[in-house]
Amino acid sequence: MAGTVNTNIGATRAAAALTKNERDMNTAMQRLSTGKRINSAQDDAAGLAIASKMTSQINSLEQAVRNAQDAISMVMTIDGAMVEITNMVQRMRQLAIQAISDTNTNSDRAALNLEFQALSQEVSRIGGNTQWNGGNVLDGTVGTNGVSTFHIGANANQTIQVGFPTIGSTEGDFVLDKKVDGAYANATSKDAIVSESLTVNQNTAGVTAVTEAQAVYVATLTDAQVAAMTSNLTISDGTNQATFAASRFTNGGDIETVAQLATALDGFSNNLMTVTAANGGLTFTYDAAGPISTAPTVTGLTLTETTAGVTGVTGANAIYTINISDAKAASLSSPFVITDGTNSVTLKDMSGVTNIATLAAAIEAATATPNALQFTTTATASGLTLTWDSAKTVTSPPTATVSEAQVSTLDLSTIFGTIRDGDTITYTVDGKAASAVLSAVQNADNSWSMTGIKSSDNTTGLTAGLVTIGTVLGADGNPRSDQLVLTGTNGTAFSVENIQVTRGIGANVGNTDIMTFTTATAALNVLDDAVASVNLKRADLGATTSRLNYAADNMSSVSMNARQSRSRVEDADYARETTELARTQIIQQAGTAMLAQANQSAQAVLKLLNT
């Protein structure tokens, strides 16, 4: 035998075997305690990568299953809301059928319309208030443009898209007749004025032609004064004259009395005038009527004018003015009446009147055809000027009466103030439905600003006539983003109710009423379309629910199989591992004994030293 002490090969081999066995035993014990075959990368590097990838897929599939289940719950919530919407629209249709029958009076239809409009508003309210997880789902804002994307899968782009209907909205609202203050107060509410008299001022009274008058002059003269004349006698009007020699007045002459002098003057006046003797003197009467620029003169006589000569005076046109501003002219509504007490001119259509100039043009157009009340209308900076076309005395000064339409402002709510492009405002005028589609732009901060009206469906009130909706211009000349205005077309008041901003089906339903036979009949088509749309969308949502259920079941199956595959790679085989543990434990005991024996083998060397 070898007699070495420093190197004990047997003990070294035994120790190495024990170390390896202990590592195997620890591995077996770890697998048995964790239940996993792979507890670290050193156990199975490739297997660890495969198992980790499978775990990622399994976790994603399980989350996708939960996504599908949440989506199913969301769809069922929406379907529940649409059930109630269907019920309300069905009830509205029943009310419309009832209102069509002429067994109902106007007051009966008005009563039916109250419930009809209340249900219409509730349809829109449910559309705007139905929520899932805190977000609206029936107002068109869910997802992207009303289309929601559900991630139903373990990887990217494994999605199902579902479009939800737009039923209504509660984002925007308008307040009726809110008084407007401040620099941008361009529209204010005001009551209708049935009839208002405008102030008519007389500038020039009409004058007819004056009857022509001959100039008459008289001179006091006696026969003795005539007989005493010793000088020439000249009669003149400043232009023409006649002269009588003095010899005709002296002894032996032919003129000795006033009568003889009148005869002589009358014969030699070049037809300027007629001279007669009367009332103790001479009377000079101009033969032609006309104004006398130079009074006649007679040598030695004093002539006194008793009648001024007047020619036919051209008649003066009567002129009247009406003070009115551009704003007042724009606010006028039909009828606009100008009358002289006997004849009148009436403007029935005031739609084109926006200022003084257009009012004058409308009056001119109305008087263009033969009319007993003829005048010319012109616009001035301060109002209208009416000039009668024919010179005549206007015995009855003209009067002007107008009506002013009711104006009701609609101011955007400070609480519900979001107006999105394409939103519809619906309202009733005297119970009759009307609407307007609004335009809006999205700002950089994602807020919205109303910019105007795209289209409008105005209505004629039961007594108020046509009531139109429009925008209000601000100080910058652009439509205000917070105000609309309702304007009547005559002097009759109207009531505005049931104002709401809505979308989709709610907008269509909101623009109906059953106040008359015609509107109730028209409402049936709208309600039928609404029921059909709701039913079609409910069918679509039902199909989506089934699809989501199948998708969830499929992903559960895939997840289960993936778990099974991962188990084969990752989980410990207890039968195998317990056998391994028993083996390593036995080897440990045997190896320990062998190591002890190997260590004892070196003791034999001591016997050699003891001999």
Residue pairs with C-beta under 8 A, 6 or more apart in sequence:
1 604
3 604
3 605
3 608
5 602
5 605
8 598
8 599
8 601
8 602
10 594
10 597
10 598
10 601
11 595
11 598
11 599
11 601
13 598
14 591
14 594
14 595
14 598
15 595
17 587
17 591
17 594
18 588
18 591
18 592
18 595
21 584
21 587
21 588
21 591
22 584
22 588
24 580
24 584
25 580
25 581
25 584
25 585
25 588
27 43
27 580
28 577
28 578
28 580
28 581
28 584
29 581
30 39
31 37
31 39
31 572
31 577
32 572
32 574
32 577
32 578
32 581
34 572
35 571
35 572
36 570
36 571
36 572
37 43
37 44
37 47
37 569
37 570
37 571
37 572
37 573
38 44
38 47
38 48
38 51
38 569
38 570
40 48
41 48
44 569
47 569
47 570
50 566
50 569
51 566
51 569
51 570
54 562
54 563
54 565
54 566
54 569
55 566
56 154
57 154
57 562
58 559
58 562
58 563
58 566
60 153
60 154
60 155
61 153
61 154
61 555
61 556
61 558
61 559
61 562
62 559
64 151
64 152
64 153
64 154
64 158
64 555
65 552
65 555
65 556
65 559
67 150
67 151
67 152
68 150
68 152
68 548
68 549
68 551
68 552
68 555
69 552
71 150
71 152
71 160
71 162
71 548
72 545
72 548
72 549
72 552
73 132
74 132
74 133
74 137
74 148
75 162
75 541
75 544
75 545
75 548
76 545
77 130
77 132
77 137
78 130
78 132
78 137
78 138
78 164
78 541
79 538
79 541
79 542
79 545
81 126
81 127
81 130
81 138
81 167
82 138
82 165
82 167
82 534
82 537
82 538
82 541
83 538
84 126
85 123
85 126
85 127
85 167
85 505
85 534
86 531
86 534
86 535
86 538
88 119
88 122
88 123
89 119
89 123
89 509
89 527
89 530
89 531
89 534
90 531
91 119
92 116
92 119
92 120
92 509
92 523
92 527
93 524
93 527
93 528
93 531
95 112
95 115
95 116
95 119
95 514
96 116
96 512
96 514
96 520
96 521
96 523
96 524
96 527
97 524
98 104
98 112
99 108
99 109
99 112
99 113
99 116
99 514
99 515
99 517
99 520
100 514
100 517
100 520
100 521
100 524
102 517
104 112
106 462
106 515
109 514
109 515
109 516
109 520
110 431
110 515
112 514
113 431
113 513
113 514
113 515
116 512
116 513
116 514
116 523
117 428
117 431
117 497
117 498
117 513
120 426
120 498
120 506
120 509
120 510
120 512
121 498
121 500
121 510
123 167
123 168
123 505
123 506
123 509
123 510
124 167
124 168
124 169
124 170
124 500
124 502
124 506
124 507
124 509
124 510
125 168
125 170
126 138
126 167
126 168
127 138
127 139
127 166
127 167
127 168
127 169
127 502
127 503
127 504
127 505
127 506
128 136
128 138
128 139
128 167
128 168
128 169
128 170
128 171
128 502
128 506
129 136
129 170
130 136
130 137
130 138
130 167
131 137
135 141
135 142
136 142
137 164
138 164
138 165
138 166
138 167
138 168
139 166
139 167
139 168
139 169
139 170
139 171
139 503
140 146
140 166
140 169
140 420
140 503
140 504
141 171
142 148
142 164
143 149
143 164
146 163
146 164
146 165
146 166
147 161
147 162
147 163
147 164
148 161
148 162
148 163
148 164
149 159
149 160
149 161
150 159
150 160
150 161
150 162
150 548
151 158
151 159
152 158
152 159
152 160
152 548
152 551
152 552
152 555
153 159
153 555
154 555
154 558
160 544
160 547
160 548
160 551
162 541
162 544
163 540
164 537
164 541
165 504
165 505
165 533
165 534
165 537
166 503
166 504
166 505
166 506
167 503
167 504
167 505
167 506
168 502
168 503
168 504
168 505
168 506
168 507
169 420
169 423
169 501
169 502
169 503
169 506
170 416
171 416
171 418
171 419
171 420
171 501
172 412
172 413
172 416
172 417
172 418
172 419
172 420
172 423
172 425
172 501
173 412
173 413
173 415
173 416
173 417
173 499
173 500
173 501
174 410
174 411
174 412
174 413
174 425
174 484
174 499
174 501
175 410
175 411
175 412
175 413
176 408
176 409
176 410
176 496
176 499
177 189
177 408
177 409
178 189
178 409
178 411
179 188
179 189
180 186
180 187
180 188
180 409
180 411
180 483
183 475
184 474
184 475
184 480
186 472
186 473
186 474
186 475
186 480
186 483
187 407
187 409
187 472
187 483
187 485
188 407
188 409
189 407
189 408
189 409
190 404
190 406
190 407
191 406
191 493
192 403
192 404
192 405
192 406
192 464
192 488
192 490
192 491
192 492
192 493
192 494
193 402
193 403
193 404
193 491
194 403
194 491
194 492
195 401
195 402
195 403
195 491
196 401
196 402
196 403
196 404
197 399
197 400
197 401
198 322
198 323
198 324
198 400
198 401
198 402
199 322
199 323
200 320
200 321
200 322
200 386
200 397
200 398
200 399
200 400
201 320
201 321
201 322
201 323
202 318
202 319
202 320
202 397
203 319
203 320
203 321
203 385
204 316
204 317
204 318
204 319
205 316
205 318
205 393
205 394
206 315
206 316
206 317
206 318
206 388
206 391
206 392
206 393
206 394
207 313
207 315
207 316
207 391
207 393
208 315
208 391
208 392
208 393
209 312
209 313
209 314
209 315
209 391
210 310
210 312
210 313
211 312
212 289
212 290
212 310
212 311
212 312
213 289
213 307
213 308
213 309
213 310
214 285
214 286
214 287
214 288
214 289
214 307
214 309
215 285
215 286
215 290
215 292
215 305
215 307
215 308
215 309
216 283
216 284
216 285
216 286
216 305
216 306
216 307
217 283
217 284
217 295
217 296
217 303
217 304
217 305
217 306
218 279
218 281
218 282
218 283
218 284
218 303
218 304
218 306
219 281
219 282
219 284
219 298
219 301
219 302
219 303
219 304
220 280
220 281
220 302
221 258
221 261
221 280
221 281
221 282
221 301
222 258
222 280
223 256
223 257
223 258
226 249
226 255
226 256
226 257
226 258
226 260
226 261
227 249
227 256
227 257
229 246
229 249
229 255
229 300
230 246
230 249
230 250
231 246
231 299
231 300
232 243
232 244
232 245
232 246
232 299
233 243
233 244
233 246
233 249
233 261
233 298
233 299
233 300
234 241
234 242
234 243
234 244
234 297
234 298
234 299
235 241
235 242
235 243
235 265
235 269
235 284
235 296
235 297
235 298
235 299
236 242
236 296
236 297
237 272
237 273
237 292
237 294
237 295
237 296
237 297
238 293
238 294
238 297
239 294
240 270
240 272
242 265
242 268
242 269
242 270
242 272
244 255
244 264
244 265
244 268
247 253
248 254
248 255
248 264
249 255
249 256
254 260
254 264
255 261
255 264
258 277
258 280
258 281
258 282
259 277
261 277
261 282
262 275
262 276
262 277
262 282
263 275
265 275
265 282
265 298
266 274
266 275
266 276
269 275
271 287
272 286
272 287
272 296
273 284
273 285
273 286
273 287
273 296
274 284
274 285
274 287
275 282
275 283
275 284
275 285
276 282
276 283
276 285
277 283
282 298
282 301
284 296
284 298
284 303
286 292
286 309
289 309
289 310
289 311
289 312
290 309
290 310
290 311
291 308
291 309
291 310
291 311
292 305
292 308
292 309
295 303
295 305
296 303
297 303
314 391
315 390
315 391
315 392
316 391
317 387
317 388
317 389
317 390
317 391
318 387
318 388
318 392
318 393
318 394
319 385
319 386
319 387
319 388
320 385
320 386
320 397
320 398
321 380
321 382
321 383
321 384
321 385
321 386
322 383
322 384
322 386
322 400
323 382
323 383
324 356
324 359
324 382
324 383
324 384
325 356
325 383
326 354
326 355
326 356
329 353
329 354
329 355
329 356
329 358
329 359
330 353
330 354
330 355
331 404
331 405
331 407
332 350
332 353
332 359
332 402
332 403
332 404
332 405
333 350
333 402
333 403
333 404
333 405
333 488
333 489
333 490
333 491
334 347
334 348
334 349
334 350
334 403
334 489
334 490
335 346
335 347
335 348
335 402
335 403
335 490
336 346
336 347
336 350
336 359
336 362
336 363
336 400
336 401
336 402
336 403
337 344
337 345
337 346
337 347
337 400
337 401
337 402
338 344
338 345
338 363
338 373
338 386
338 398
338 399
338 400
339 345
339 373
339 398
339 399
339 401
340 373
340 394
340 396
340 397
340 398
340 399
341 396
341 399
342 372
342 396
343 371
343 372
343 373
344 373
345 363
345 366
345 367
345 371
345 373
346 366
347 353
347 362
347 363
347 366
349 362
350 362
350 489
351 489
352 358
352 362
353 359
353 362
356 379
356 380
356 383
356 384
357 379
359 379
359 384
360 377
360 378
360 379
360 384
361 379
363 377
363 384
364 376
364 377
367 373
367 374
367 375
367 376
367 377
373 398
374 388
374 389
374 390
375 386
375 387
375 388
375 389
375 398
376 386
376 387
376 389
377 384
377 385
377 386
377 387
378 384
378 385
378 387
379 385
386 398
388 394
403 490
403 491
404 491
405 487
405 488
405 489
405 490
405 491
406 464
406 486
406 487
406 488
406 492
406 493
406 494
407 485
407 486
407 487
407 488
408 485
408 486
408 494
408 496
409 472
409 483
409 484
409 485
409 486
410 425
410 469
410 483
410 484
410 485
410 486
410 499
411 482
411 483
412 419
412 450
412 481
412 482
412 483
416 501
417 482
418 447
418 448
419 438
419 440
419 448
419 449
419 450
419 501
420 440
420 448
420 503
421 438
421 439
421 440
421 441
421 442
421 448
422 437
422 438
422 439
422 454
422 503
423 437
423 438
423 440
423 501
423 502
423 503
424 435
424 436
424 437
424 438
424 501
424 502
424 503
424 507
424 510
424 511
425 435
425 436
425 438
425 469
425 484
425 499
425 500
425 501
425 502
426 433
426 434
426 435
426 498
426 499
426 500
426 502
426 507
426 510
426 511
427 433
427 434
427 435
427 486
427 496
427 497
427 498
427 499
427 500
428 434
428 496
428 497
428 498
428 513
429 459
429 460
429 461
429 464
429 467
429 486
429 494
429 495
429 496
430 461
430 462
430 463
430 464
430 494
430 495
430 515
431 462
431 497
431 513
431 515
432 459
432 460
432 461
432 462
432 513
432 515
432 516
432 519
433 459
433 510
433 511
433 512
433 513
433 519
434 456
434 457
434 458
434 459
434 467
434 469
434 511
435 456
435 457
435 507
435 510
435 511
436 453
436 454
436 455
436 456
436 457
436 469
436 484
437 453
437 454
437 455
437 456
438 450
438 452
438 453
438 454
438 501
439 450
439 451
439 452
439 453
439 454
440 448
440 449
440 450
440 451
441 448
441 449
441 451
442 448
443 449
449 481
450 479
450 481
450 482
451 479
451 481
452 471
452 479
453 469
453 470
453 471
453 484
456 468
456 469
457 511
458 466
458 467
458 468
458 469
459 466
459 467
460 466
460 467
461 467
461 488
461 492
461 494
462 515
463 492
463 494
464 488
464 489
464 490
464 492
464 493
464 494
465 488
465 489
465 490
465 492
466 488
466 489
467 486
467 487
467 488
467 489
467 494
468 486
468 487
468 489
469 484
469 485
469 486
469 487
470 484
470 485
470 487
471 479
471 480
471 483
471 484
471 485
472 479
472 480
472 483
472 484
472 485
473 479
473 480
474 480
486 496
488 494
498 510
500 506
500 510
502 510
505 530
505 533
505 534
508 526
508 529
508 530
509 526
509 527
509 530
511 526
512 519
512 522
512 523
512 526
512 527
513 519
513 520
513 523
514 520
514 523
